[in-house]
Amino acid sequence: MTPSNQFDNKLFEQLHAVIQEKKDLQNPVIEILRIAQEIFGYLPIEVQEYIAKEMNIPASKIYGIVTFYNFFSMKPRGKYIVNVCTGTACFVKGAPKLIQMLSEHLGIEIGGTTPDNRFTMTAVRCVGACSLAPVFVIGEEAFGRVDTKDKLVAILERFK
């Protein structure tokens, strides 16, 4: 399979080297996909098909893994992923309002990426910080009790 011109062939060379290094490990597919996403920034069908061919497994298996795990993305993501908790405690304490404020401020909906590729907003089921509800996470940092636009804007400004 020859990769299209959408990506630099050097990226596929990097991926090929990773596959050669990892393919004999027990259950290497998720690790290979993780590294592929680091290399390409996301996992488009073209990359999934390349991995499937190199690993001699059905492309449908790769696609199933990519679409099952929230960590993987089939479209480009922003530099910062804003994971909004929509678990029960957060939902009851204002997650819908938080999502609305984020949408209005960033100009995107859940699953969207800002035009400057700075932020991608996703919804997650629980981040384990119920006492801080409503909560969103950027990177490793959780931000809780975000109930006003001023608090929200102050937090997001830290990532500009």
Secondary structure, 3 states (H helix, E strand, C coil): CCCCCCCCHHHHHHHHHHHHHHCCCCCCHHHHHHHHHHHHCCCCHHHHHHHHHHHCCCHHHHHHHHHHCCCCCCCCCCCEEEEEECCHHHHHCCHHHHHHHHHHHHCCCCCCECCCCCEEEEEECCCCCHHHCCEEEECCEEEECCCCHHHHHHHHHCCC
